[in-house]
Every structure is written in C-alpha cells, then in structure tokens.
Amino acid sequence: MPIRREHRFFYPIDWPQLSIAIRFGRANGRCEVCGRPHGRIVYHLGDGRWWDDDTASWRDGRGRRVRVTGTTDVLGRVRTTRVILAAAHRDHDTANNAAANLAAFCQRRHMIHDRPEHRRRRLRTLFRRKALGDLFGGPYPDPWC
C-alpha cells in the first residue's frame, strides 16, 4: 500500500527493505491473520470467507476452515480479488518498527485494522471543511428545507 507523501517523513529510510523482510521473510508471502497468499487471485464471498486453492477448502477471515452450506446460491455471490500484502504497524505508531509491532496484512485485514484511524481522519476532514465553510461562507443551510 503506497505511503502518502505527507506521511513519508514518519517512516524510516529503509522501510521498503523492512517491509519485504516482514511480508516475505517472516510471513512467507501470506497474510498473518487470514493466510491469503500474496499476488494470487482468490475467490471470496465478501464476508471474509475465501477459497484456499492449496487445501481446496473455504476459510474464514481468521484463516480457519469453514463449511459453506445452506440454501443460498454460493456461486452467485462469489467474487474475485488479487491479494496484495502490506506491512502494517499494530499500534499505528510509525516510529515503532520493532518486529513484534509489524505485521503482514492482506488489503482486507489492513483496512479492518486501520478502520478507527480512517474514521478519525474522516471526521477531522469533515470538521475542518465545515469550519472553513462557516468561516468563509457563513453557516450551512438546513438540508431539510
């Protein structure tokens, strides 16, 4: 996952090498939570369950084998995605690059892990836009009128 230009200053110079060591050295090219393999296209149901070609079984969002049963049409819900691994900071502190603090996550797990931070940034951006609107454009009109 690319690092935004304004956040690059917070990462060490050797971040690309550190990321490769975590993703492919320690995690062997698989997500450390769900086990999805890097670079492959996997079939998934959109709720975390995905098809593992290596074991010919369905797995859940934690990498455990599950049985997909029921009367629902499974093949009608199957989607595909290419798995890309990223190195993530478990505590969201980019200065803490200890091996125990870094994890190899697929894009799904990385988004779930970063959800509180993304929500915080979104609210901060909305607050800033509203404040600028109040400052320069006056109060917002009532949307229900």
Phi and psi in radians as a Rosetta constraint file:
Dihedral C 1 N 2 CA 2 C 2 CIRCULARHARMONIC -1.143 0.35
Dihedral N 2 CA 2 C 2 N 3 CIRCULARHARMONIC 2.585 0.35
Dihedral C 2 N 3 CA 3 C 3 CIRCULARHARMONIC -1.616 0.35
Dihedral N 3 CA 3 C 3 N 4 CIRCULARHARMONIC 2.305 0.35
Dihedral C 3 N 4 CA 4 C 4 CIRCULARHARMONIC -1.096 0.35
Dihedral N 4 CA 4 C 4 N 5 CIRCULARHARMONIC 2.574 0.35
Dihedral C 4 N 5 CA 5 C 5 CIRCULARHARMONIC -0.986 0.35
Dihedral N 5 CA 5 C 5 N 6 CIRCULARHARMONIC -0.702 0.35
Dihedral C 5 N 6 CA 6 C 6 CIRCULARHARMONIC -1.285 0.35
Dihedral N 6 CA 6 C 6 N 7 CIRCULARHARMONIC -0.207 0.35
Dihedral C 6 N 7 CA 7 C 7 CIRCULARHARMONIC -1.846 0.35
Dihedral N 7 CA 7 C 7 N 8 CIRCULARHARMONIC -0.090 0.35
Dihedral C 7 N 8 CA 8 C 8 CIRCULARHARMONIC -1.095 0.35
Dihedral N 8 CA 8 C 8 N 9 CIRCULARHARMONIC -0.509 0.35
Dihedral C 8 N 9 CA 9 C 9 CIRCULARHARMONIC -1.106 0.35
Dihedral N 9 CA 9 C 9 N 10 CIRCULARHARMONIC -0.460 0.35
Dihedral C 9 N 10 CA 10 C 10 CIRCULARHARMONIC -1.406 0.35
Dihedral N 10 CA 10 C 10 N 11 CIRCULARHARMONIC -0.232 0.35
Dihedral C 10 N 11 CA 11 C 11 CIRCULARHARMONIC -1.697 0.35
Dihedral N 11 CA 11 C 11 N 12 CIRCULARHARMONIC 2.634 0.35
Dihedral C 11 N 12 CA 12 C 12 CIRCULARHARMONIC -1.244 0.35
Dihedral N 12 CA 12 C 12 N 13 CIRCULARHARMONIC 2.833 0.35
Dihedral C 12 N 13 CA 13 C 13 CIRCULARHARMONIC -1.103 0.35
Dihedral N 13 CA 13 C 13 N 14 CIRCULARHARMONIC -0.617 0.35
Dihedral C 13 N 14 CA 14 C 14 CIRCULARHARMONIC -1.586 0.35
Dihedral N 14 CA 14 C 14 N 15 CIRCULARHARMONIC 0.450 0.35
Dihedral C 14 N 15 CA 15 C 15 CIRCULARHARMONIC -1.030 0.35
Dihedral N 15 CA 15 C 15 N 16 CIRCULARHARMONIC -0.738 0.35
Dihedral C 15 N 16 CA 16 C 16 CIRCULARHARMONIC -1.028 0.35
Dihedral N 16 CA 16 C 16 N 17 CIRCULARHARMONIC -0.734 0.35
Dihedral C 16 N 17 CA 17 C 17 CIRCULARHARMONIC -1.206 0.35
Dihedral N 17 CA 17 C 17 N 18 CIRCULARHARMONIC -0.683 0.35
Dihedral C 17 N 18 CA 18 C 18 CIRCULARHARMONIC -1.130 0.35
Dihedral N 18 CA 18 C 18 N 19 CIRCULARHARMONIC -0.719 0.35
Dihedral C 18 N 19 CA 19 C 19 CIRCULARHARMONIC -1.105 0.35
Dihedral N 19 CA 19 C 19 N 20 CIRCULARHARMONIC -0.763 0.35
Dihedral C 19 N 20 CA 20 C 20 CIRCULARHARMONIC -1.108 0.35
Dihedral N 20 CA 20 C 20 N 21 CIRCULARHARMONIC -0.708 0.35
Dihedral C 20 N 21 CA 21 C 21 CIRCULARHARMONIC -1.090 0.35
Dihedral N 21 CA 21 C 21 N 22 CIRCULARHARMONIC -0.673 0.35
Dihedral C 21 N 22 CA 22 C 22 CIRCULARHARMONIC -1.285 0.35
Dihedral N 22 CA 22 C 22 N 23 CIRCULARHARMONIC -0.844 0.35
Dihedral C 22 N 23 CA 23 C 23 CIRCULARHARMONIC -1.212 0.35
Dihedral N 23 CA 23 C 23 N 24 CIRCULARHARMONIC -0.707 0.35
Dihedral C 23 N 24 CA 24 C 24 CIRCULARHARMONIC -1.942 0.35
Dihedral N 24 CA 24 C 24 N 25 CIRCULARHARMONIC -0.414 0.35
Dihedral C 24 N 25 CA 25 C 25 CIRCULARHARMONIC -1.408 0.35
Dihedral N 25 CA 25 C 25 N 26 CIRCULARHARMONIC -1.007 0.35
Dihedral C 25 N 26 CA 26 C 26 CIRCULARHARMONIC -1.417 0.35
Dihedral N 26 CA 26 C 26 N 27 CIRCULARHARMONIC -0.765 0.35
Dihedral C 26 N 27 CA 27 C 27 CIRCULARHARMONIC -1.581 0.35
Dihedral N 27 CA 27 C 27 N 28 CIRCULARHARMONIC -0.074 0.35
Dihedral C 27 N 28 CA 28 C 28 CIRCULARHARMONIC 0.959 0.35
Dihedral N 28 CA 28 C 28 N 29 CIRCULARHARMONIC 0.603 0.35
Dihedral C 28 N 29 CA 29 C 29 CIRCULARHARMONIC 1.322 0.35
Dihedral N 29 CA 29 C 29 N 30 CIRCULARHARMONIC 0.391 0.35
Dihedral C 29 N 30 CA 30 C 30 CIRCULARHARMONIC -2.282 0.35
Dihedral N 30 CA 30 C 30 N 31 CIRCULARHARMONIC 2.614 0.35
Dihedral C 30 N 31 CA 31 C 31 CIRCULARHARMONIC -1.080 0.35
Dihedral N 31 CA 31 C 31 N 32 CIRCULARHARMONIC 2.363 0.35
Dihedral C 31 N 32 CA 32 C 32 CIRCULARHARMONIC -1.317 0.35
Dihedral N 32 CA 32 C 32 N 33 CIRCULARHARMONIC -0.177 0.35
Dihedral C 32 N 33 CA 33 C 33 CIRCULARHARMONIC -1.787 0.35
Dihedral N 33 CA 33 C 33 N 34 CIRCULARHARMONIC -0.965 0.35
Dihedral C 33 N 34 CA 34 C 34 CIRCULARHARMONIC -1.777 0.35
Dihedral N 34 CA 34 C 34 N 35 CIRCULARHARMONIC -0.301 0.35
Dihedral C 34 N 35 CA 35 C 35 CIRCULARHARMONIC 1.505 0.35
Dihedral N 35 CA 35 C 35 N 36 CIRCULARHARMONIC 0.185 0.35
Dihedral C 35 N 36 CA 36 C 36 CIRCULARHARMONIC -1.144 0.35
Dihedral N 36 CA 36 C 36 N 37 CIRCULARHARMONIC 2.380 0.35
Dihedral C 36 N 37 CA 37 C 37 CIRCULARHARMONIC -1.436 0.35
Dihedral N 37 CA 37 C 37 N 38 CIRCULARHARMONIC 2.426 0.35
Dihedral C 37 N 38 CA 38 C 38 CIRCULARHARMONIC -1.174 0.35
Dihedral N 38 CA 38 C 38 N 39 CIRCULARHARMONIC 2.401 0.35
Dihedral C 38 N 39 CA 39 C 39 CIRCULARHARMONIC 1.439 0.35
Dihedral N 39 CA 39 C 39 N 40 CIRCULARHARMONIC -0.145 0.35
Dihedral C 39 N 40 CA 40 C 40 CIRCULARHARMONIC -1.640 0.35
Dihedral N 40 CA 40 C 40 N 41 CIRCULARHARMONIC 2.730 0.35
Dihedral C 40 N 41 CA 41 C 41 CIRCULARHARMONIC -1.616 0.35
Dihedral N 41 CA 41 C 41 N 42 CIRCULARHARMONIC 2.160 0.35
Dihedral C 41 N 42 CA 42 C 42 CIRCULARHARMONIC -2.015 0.35
Dihedral N 42 CA 42 C 42 N 43 CIRCULARHARMONIC 2.628 0.35
Dihedral C 42 N 43 CA 43 C 43 CIRCULARHARMONIC -1.580 0.35
Dihedral N 43 CA 43 C 43 N 44 CIRCULARHARMONIC 2.372 0.35
Dihedral C 43 N 44 CA 44 C 44 CIRCULARHARMONIC -2.508 0.35
Dihedral N 44 CA 44 C 44 N 45 CIRCULARHARMONIC 2.865 0.35
Dihedral C 44 N 45 CA 45 C 45 CIRCULARHARMONIC -1.776 0.35
Dihedral N 45 CA 45 C 45 N 46 CIRCULARHARMONIC 0.009 0.35
Dihedral C 45 N 46 CA 46 C 46 CIRCULARHARMONIC 1.560 0.35
Dihedral N 46 CA 46 C 46 N 47 CIRCULARHARMONIC -0.189 0.35
Dihedral C 46 N 47 CA 47 C 47 CIRCULARHARMONIC -1.956 0.35
Dihedral N 47 CA 47 C 47 N 48 CIRCULARHARMONIC 0.269 0.35
Dihedral C 47 N 48 CA 48 C 48 CIRCULARHARMONIC 1.872 0.35
Dihedral N 48 CA 48 C 48 N 49 CIRCULARHARMONIC -0.374 0.35
Dihedral C 48 N 49 CA 49 C 49 CIRCULARHARMONIC -1.371 0.35
Dihedral N 49 CA 49 C 49 N 50 CIRCULARHARMONIC 2.385 0.35
Dihedral C 49 N 50 CA 50 C 50 CIRCULARHARMONIC -2.511 0.35
Dihedral N 50 CA 50 C 50 N 51 CIRCULARHARMONIC 2.722 0.35
Dihedral C 50 N 51 CA 51 C 51 CIRCULARHARMONIC -1.582 0.35
Dihedral N 51 CA 51 C 51 N 52 CIRCULARHARMONIC 2.139 0.35
Dihedral C 51 N 52 CA 52 C 52 CIRCULARHARMONIC -1.692 0.35
Dihedral N 52 CA 52 C 52 N 53 CIRCULARHARMONIC 1.895 0.35
Dihedral C 52 N 53 CA 53 C 53 CIRCULARHARMONIC -1.143 0.35
Dihedral N 53 CA 53 C 53 N 54 CIRCULARHARMONIC -0.580 0.35
Dihedral C 53 N 54 CA 54 C 54 CIRCULARHARMONIC -1.111 0.35
Dihedral N 54 CA 54 C 54 N 55 CIRCULARHARMONIC -0.673 0.35
Dihedral C 54 N 55 CA 55 C 55 CIRCULARHARMONIC -1.866 0.35
Dihedral N 55 CA 55 C 55 N 56 CIRCULARHARMONIC -0.029 0.35
Dihedral C 55 N 56 CA 56 C 56 CIRCULARHARMONIC 0.929 0.35
Dihedral N 56 CA 56 C 56 N 57 CIRCULARHARMONIC 0.903 0.35
Dihedral C 56 N 57 CA 57 C 57 CIRCULARHARMONIC -2.604 0.35
Dihedral N 57 CA 57 C 57 N 58 CIRCULARHARMONIC 2.788 0.35
Dihedral C 57 N 58 CA 58 C 58 CIRCULARHARMONIC -1.442 0.35
Dihedral N 58 CA 58 C 58 N 59 CIRCULARHARMONIC 2.506 0.35
Dihedral C 58 N 59 CA 59 C 59 CIRCULARHARMONIC -2.209 0.35
Dihedral N 59 CA 59 C 59 N 60 CIRCULARHARMONIC 2.677 0.35
Dihedral C 59 N 60 CA 60 C 60 CIRCULARHARMONIC -1.610 0.35
Dihedral N 60 CA 60 C 60 N 61 CIRCULARHARMONIC -3.022 0.35
Dihedral C 60 N 61 CA 61 C 61 CIRCULARHARMONIC -1.172 0.35
Dihedral N 61 CA 61 C 61 N 62 CIRCULARHARMONIC -0.187 0.35
Dihedral C 61 N 62 CA 62 C 62 CIRCULARHARMONIC -1.859 0.35
Dihedral N 62 CA 62 C 62 N 63 CIRCULARHARMONIC 0.070 0.35
Dihedral C 62 N 63 CA 63 C 63 CIRCULARHARMONIC 1.545 0.35
Dihedral N 63 CA 63 C 63 N 64 CIRCULARHARMONIC 0.075 0.35
Dihedral C 63 N 64 CA 64 C 64 CIRCULARHARMONIC -1.497 0.35
Dihedral N 64 CA 64 C 64 N 65 CIRCULARHARMONIC 2.547 0.35
Dihedral C 64 N 65 CA 65 C 65 CIRCULARHARMONIC -1.166 0.35
Dihedral N 65 CA 65 C 65 N 66 CIRCULARHARMONIC 2.404 0.35
Dihedral C 65 N 66 CA 66 C 66 CIRCULARHARMONIC -2.349 0.35
Dihedral N 66 CA 66 C 66 N 67 CIRCULARHARMONIC 2.790 0.35
Dihedral C 66 N 67 CA 67 C 67 CIRCULARHARMONIC -1.807 0.35
Dihedral N 67 CA 67 C 67 N 68 CIRCULARHARMONIC 2.254 0.35
Dihedral C 67 N 68 CA 68 C 68 CIRCULARHARMONIC -1.694 0.35
Dihedral N 68 CA 68 C 68 N 69 CIRCULARHARMONIC 1.854 0.35
Dihedral C 68 N 69 CA 69 C 69 CIRCULARHARMONIC -2.250 0.35
Dihedral N 69 CA 69 C 69 N 70 CIRCULARHARMONIC -3.138 0.35
Dihedral C 69 N 70 CA 70 C 70 CIRCULARHARMONIC 1.983 0.35
Dihedral N 70 CA 70 C 70 N 71 CIRCULARHARMONIC 3.106 0.35
Dihedral C 70 N 71 CA 71 C 71 CIRCULARHARMONIC -1.598 0.35
Dihedral N 71 CA 71 C 71 N 72 CIRCULARHARMONIC -0.061 0.35
Dihedral C 71 N 72 CA 72 C 72 CIRCULARHARMONIC -1.243 0.35
Dihedral N 72 CA 72 C 72 N 73 CIRCULARHARMONIC 2.632 0.35
Dihedral C 72 N 73 CA 73 C 73 CIRCULARHARMONIC -1.404 0.35
Dihedral N 73 CA 73 C 73 N 74 CIRCULARHARMONIC 1.734 0.35
Dihedral C 73 N 74 CA 74 C 74 CIRCULARHARMONIC -1.197 0.35
Dihedral N 74 CA 74 C 74 N 75 CIRCULARHARMONIC -0.761 0.35
Dihedral C 74 N 75 CA 75 C 75 CIRCULARHARMONIC -1.156 0.35
Dihedral N 75 CA 75 C 75 N 76 CIRCULARHARMONIC -0.441 0.35
Dihedral C 75 N 76 CA 76 C 76 CIRCULARHARMONIC -1.307 0.35
Dihedral N 76 CA 76 C 76 N 77 CIRCULARHARMONIC -0.333 0.35
Dihedral C 76 N 77 CA 77 C 77 CIRCULARHARMONIC -1.770 0.35
Dihedral N 77 CA 77 C 77 N 78 CIRCULARHARMONIC -0.134 0.35
Dihedral C 77 N 78 CA 78 C 78 CIRCULARHARMONIC -1.201 0.35
Dihedral N 78 CA 78 C 78 N 79 CIRCULARHARMONIC 2.331 0.35
Dihedral C 78 N 79 CA 79 C 79 CIRCULARHARMONIC -2.192 0.35
Dihedral N 79 CA 79 C 79 N 80 CIRCULARHARMONIC 2.916 0.35
Dihedral C 79 N 80 CA 80 C 80 CIRCULARHARMONIC -2.129 0.35
Dihedral N 80 CA 80 C 80 N 81 CIRCULARHARMONIC 2.669 0.35
Dihedral C 80 N 81 CA 81 C 81 CIRCULARHARMONIC -2.668 0.35
Dihedral N 81 CA 81 C 81 N 82 CIRCULARHARMONIC 2.571 0.35
Dihedral C 81 N 82 CA 82 C 82 CIRCULARHARMONIC -1.554 0.35
Dihedral N 82 CA 82 C 82 N 83 CIRCULARHARMONIC 2.247 0.35
Dihedral C 82 N 83 CA 83 C 83 CIRCULARHARMONIC -1.490 0.35
Dihedral N 83 CA 83 C 83 N 84 CIRCULARHARMONIC 2.241 0.35
Dihedral C 83 N 84 CA 84 C 84 CIRCULARHARMONIC -2.178 0.35
Dihedral N 84 CA 84 C 84 N 85 CIRCULARHARMONIC 2.155 0.35
Dihedral C 84 N 85 CA 85 C 85 CIRCULARHARMONIC -1.477 0.35
Dihedral N 85 CA 85 C 85 N 86 CIRCULARHARMONIC 2.574 0.35
Dihedral C 85 N 86 CA 86 C 86 CIRCULARHARMONIC -2.404 0.35
Dihedral N 86 CA 86 C 86 N 87 CIRCULARHARMONIC 2.568 0.35
Dihedral C 86 N 87 CA 87 C 87 CIRCULARHARMONIC -1.510 0.35
Dihedral N 87 CA 87 C 87 N 88 CIRCULARHARMONIC 2.256 0.35
Dihedral C 87 N 88 CA 88 C 88 CIRCULARHARMONIC -2.173 0.35
Dihedral N 88 CA 88 C 88 N 89 CIRCULARHARMONIC 2.611 0.35
Dihedral C 88 N 89 CA 89 C 89 CIRCULARHARMONIC -1.529 0.35
Dihedral N 89 CA 89 C 89 N 90 CIRCULARHARMONIC 2.144 0.35
Dihedral C 89 N 90 CA 90 C 90 CIRCULARHARMONIC -1.102 0.35
Dihedral N 90 CA 90 C 90 N 91 CIRCULARHARMONIC -0.637 0.35
Dihedral C 90 N 91 CA 91 C 91 CIRCULARHARMONIC -1.731 0.35
Dihedral N 91 CA 91 C 91 N 92 CIRCULARHARMONIC 0.147 0.35
Dihedral C 91 N 92 CA 92 C 92 CIRCULARHARMONIC 1.125 0.35
Dihedral N 92 CA 92 C 92 N 93 CIRCULARHARMONIC 0.250 0.35
Dihedral C 92 N 93 CA 93 C 93 CIRCULARHARMONIC -1.764 0.35
Dihedral N 93 CA 93 C 93 N 94 CIRCULARHARMONIC 1.885 0.35
Dihedral C 93 N 94 CA 94 C 94 CIRCULARHARMONIC -1.242 0.35
Dihedral N 94 CA 94 C 94 N 95 CIRCULARHARMONIC -0.213 0.35
Dihedral C 94 N 95 CA 95 C 95 CIRCULARHARMONIC -1.447 0.35
Dihedral N 95 CA 95 C 95 N 96 CIRCULARHARMONIC -0.343 0.35
Dihedral C 95 N 96 CA 96 C 96 CIRCULARHARMONIC -1.624 0.35
Dihedral N 96 CA 96 C 96 N 97 CIRCULARHARMONIC 1.637 0.35
Dihedral C 96 N 97 CA 97 C 97 CIRCULARHARMONIC -1.853 0.35
Dihedral N 97 CA 97 C 97 N 98 CIRCULARHARMONIC 0.522 0.35
Dihedral C 97 N 98 CA 98 C 98 CIRCULARHARMONIC -1.177 0.35
Dihedral N 98 CA 98 C 98 N 99 CIRCULARHARMONIC 2.596 0.35
Dihedral C 98 N 99 CA 99 C 99 CIRCULARHARMONIC -1.036 0.35
Dihedral N 99 CA 99 C 99 N 100 CIRCULARHARMONIC -0.609 0.35
Dihedral C 99 N 100 CA 100 C 100 CIRCULARHARMONIC -1.212 0.35
Dihedral N 100 CA 100 C 100 N 101 CIRCULARHARMONIC -0.374 0.35
Dihedral C 100 N 101 CA 101 C 101 CIRCULARHARMONIC -1.592 0.35
Dihedral N 101 CA 101 C 101 N 102 CIRCULARHARMONIC -0.212 0.35
Dihedral C 101 N 102 CA 102 C 102 CIRCULARHARMONIC -1.774 0.35
Dihedral N 102 CA 102 C 102 N 103 CIRCULARHARMONIC 2.514 0.35
Dihedral C 102 N 103 CA 103 C 103 CIRCULARHARMONIC -2.460 0.35
Dihedral N 103 CA 103 C 103 N 104 CIRCULARHARMONIC 2.627 0.35
Dihedral C 103 N 104 CA 104 C 104 CIRCULARHARMONIC -1.673 0.35
Dihedral N 104 CA 104 C 104 N 105 CIRCULARHARMONIC 1.964 0.35
Dihedral C 104 N 105 CA 105 C 105 CIRCULARHARMONIC -2.060 0.35
Dihedral N 105 CA 105 C 105 N 106 CIRCULARHARMONIC 2.513 0.35
Dihedral C 105 N 106 CA 106 C 106 CIRCULARHARMONIC -1.279 0.35
Dihedral N 106 CA 106 C 106 N 107 CIRCULARHARMONIC 2.972 0.35
Dihedral C 106 N 107 CA 107 C 107 CIRCULARHARMONIC -1.123 0.35
Dihedral N 107 CA 107 C 107 N 108 CIRCULARHARMONIC -0.570 0.35
Dihedral C 107 N 108 CA 108 C 108 CIRCULARHARMONIC -1.149 0.35
Dihedral N 108 CA 108 C 108 N 109 CIRCULARHARMONIC -0.857 0.35
Dihedral C 108 N 109 CA 109 C 109 CIRCULARHARMONIC -1.164 0.35
Dihedral N 109 CA 109 C 109 N 110 CIRCULARHARMONIC -0.623 0.35
Dihedral C 109 N 110 CA 110 C 110 CIRCULARHARMONIC -1.129 0.35
Dihedral N 110 CA 110 C 110 N 111 CIRCULARHARMONIC -0.719 0.35
Dihedral C 110 N 111 CA 111 C 111 CIRCULARHARMONIC -1.157 0.35
Dihedral N 111 CA 111 C 111 N 112 CIRCULARHARMONIC -0.693 0.35
Dihedral C 111 N 112 CA 112 C 112 CIRCULARHARMONIC -1.121 0.35
Dihedral N 112 CA 112 C 112 N 113 CIRCULARHARMONIC -0.729 0.35
Dihedral C 112 N 113 CA 113 C 113 CIRCULARHARMONIC -1.133 0.35
Dihedral N 113 CA 113 C 113 N 114 CIRCULARHARMONIC -0.671 0.35
Dihedral C 113 N 114 CA 114 C 114 CIRCULARHARMONIC -1.592 0.35
Dihedral N 114 CA 114 C 114 N 115 CIRCULARHARMONIC 0.043 0.35
Dihedral C 114 N 115 CA 115 C 115 CIRCULARHARMONIC -0.939 0.35
Dihedral N 115 CA 115 C 115 N 116 CIRCULARHARMONIC -0.808 0.35
Dihedral C 115 N 116 CA 116 C 116 CIRCULARHARMONIC -1.079 0.35
Dihedral N 116 CA 116 C 116 N 117 CIRCULARHARMONIC -0.660 0.35
Dihedral C 116 N 117 CA 117 C 117 CIRCULARHARMONIC -1.194 0.35
Dihedral N 117 CA 117 C 117 N 118 CIRCULARHARMONIC -0.721 0.35
Dihedral C 117 N 118 CA 118 C 118 CIRCULARHARMONIC -1.121 0.35
Dihedral N 118 CA 118 C 118 N 119 CIRCULARHARMONIC -0.681 0.35
Dihedral C 118 N 119 CA 119 C 119 CIRCULARHARMONIC -1.122 0.35
Dihedral N 119 CA 119 C 119 N 120 CIRCULARHARMONIC -0.722 0.35
Dihedral C 119 N 120 CA 120 C 120 CIRCULARHARMONIC -1.091 0.35
Dihedral N 120 CA 120 C 120 N 121 CIRCULARHARMONIC -0.784 0.35
Dihedral C 120 N 121 CA 121 C 121 CIRCULARHARMONIC -1.131 0.35
Dihedral N 121 CA 121 C 121 N 122 CIRCULARHARMONIC -0.684 0.35
Dihedral C 121 N 122 CA 122 C 122 CIRCULARHARMONIC -1.091 0.35
Dihedral N 122 CA 122 C 122 N 123 CIRCULARHARMONIC -0.800 0.35
Dihedral C 122 N 123 CA 123 C 123 CIRCULARHARMONIC -1.132 0.35
Dihedral N 123 CA 123 C 123 N 124 CIRCULARHARMONIC -0.667 0.35
Dihedral C 123 N 124 CA 124 C 124 CIRCULARHARMONIC -1.117 0.35
Dihedral N 124 CA 124 C 124 N 125 CIRCULARHARMONIC -0.730 0.35
Dihedral C 124 N 125 CA 125 C 125 CIRCULARHARMONIC -1.127 0.35
Dihedral N 125 CA 125 C 125 N 126 CIRCULARHARMONIC -0.775 0.35
Dihedral C 125 N 126 CA 126 C 126 CIRCULARHARMONIC -1.101 0.35
Dihedral N 126 CA 126 C 126 N 127 CIRCULARHARMONIC -0.719 0.35
Dihedral C 126 N 127 CA 127 C 127 CIRCULARHARMONIC -1.094 0.35
Dihedral N 127 CA 127 C 127 N 128 CIRCULARHARMONIC -0.747 0.35
Dihedral C 127 N 128 CA 128 C 128 CIRCULARHARMONIC -1.115 0.35
Dihedral N 128 CA 128 C 128 N 129 CIRCULARHARMONIC -0.767 0.35
Dihedral C 128 N 129 CA 129 C 129 CIRCULARHARMONIC -1.102 0.35
Dihedral N 129 CA 129 C 129 N 130 CIRCULARHARMONIC -0.712 0.35
Dihedral C 129 N 130 CA 130 C 130 CIRCULARHARMONIC -1.155 0.35
Dihedral N 130 CA 130 C 130 N 131 CIRCULARHARMONIC -0.702 0.35
Dihedral C 130 N 131 CA 131 C 131 CIRCULARHARMONIC -1.128 0.35
Dihedral N 131 CA 131 C 131 N 132 CIRCULARHARMONIC -0.728 0.35
Dihedral C 131 N 132 CA 132 C 132 CIRCULARHARMONIC -1.153 0.35
Dihedral N 132 CA 132 C 132 N 133 CIRCULARHARMONIC -0.653 0.35
Dihedral C 132 N 133 CA 133 C 133 CIRCULARHARMONIC -1.128 0.35
Dihedral N 133 CA 133 C 133 N 134 CIRCULARHARMONIC -0.719 0.35
Dihedral C 133 N 134 CA 134 C 134 CIRCULARHARMONIC -1.156 0.35
Dihedral N 134 CA 134 C 134 N 135 CIRCULARHARMONIC -0.635 0.35
Dihedral C 134 N 135 CA 135 C 135 CIRCULARHARMONIC -1.240 0.35
Dihedral N 135 CA 135 C 135 N 136 CIRCULARHARMONIC -0.769 0.35
Dihedral C 135 N 136 CA 136 C 136 CIRCULARHARMONIC -1.813 0.35
Dihedral N 136 CA 136 C 136 N 137 CIRCULARHARMONIC -0.473 0.35
Dihedral C 136 N 137 CA 137 C 137 CIRCULARHARMONIC -1.994 0.35
Dihedral N 137 CA 137 C 137 N 138 CIRCULARHARMONIC 0.061 0.35
Dihedral C 137 N 138 CA 138 C 138 CIRCULARHARMONIC 1.462 0.35
Dihedral N 138 CA 138 C 138 N 139 CIRCULARHARMONIC -3.122 0.35
Dihedral C 138 N 139 CA 139 C 139 CIRCULARHARMONIC -1.184 0.35
Dihedral N 139 CA 139 C 139 N 140 CIRCULARHARMONIC 2.658 0.35
Dihedral C 139 N 140 CA 140 C 140 CIRCULARHARMONIC -1.195 0.35
Dihedral N 140 CA 140 C 140 N 141 CIRCULARHARMONIC 2.475 0.35
Dihedral C 140 N 141 CA 141 C 141 CIRCULARHARMONIC -1.231 0.35
Dihedral N 141 CA 141 C 141 N 142 CIRCULARHARMONIC 2.713 0.35
Dihedral C 141 N 142 CA 142 C 142 CIRCULARHARMONIC -1.223 0.35
Dihedral N 142 CA 142 C 142 N 143 CIRCULARHARMONIC 2.126 0.35
Dihedral C 142 N 143 CA 143 C 143 CIRCULARHARMONIC -1.231 0.35
Dihedral N 143 CA 143 C 143 N 144 CIRCULARHARMONIC -0.217 0.35
Dihedral C 143 N 144 CA 144 C 144 CIRCULARHARMONIC -1.661 0.35
Dihedral N 144 CA 144 C 144 N 145 CIRCULARHARMONIC 0.013 0.35
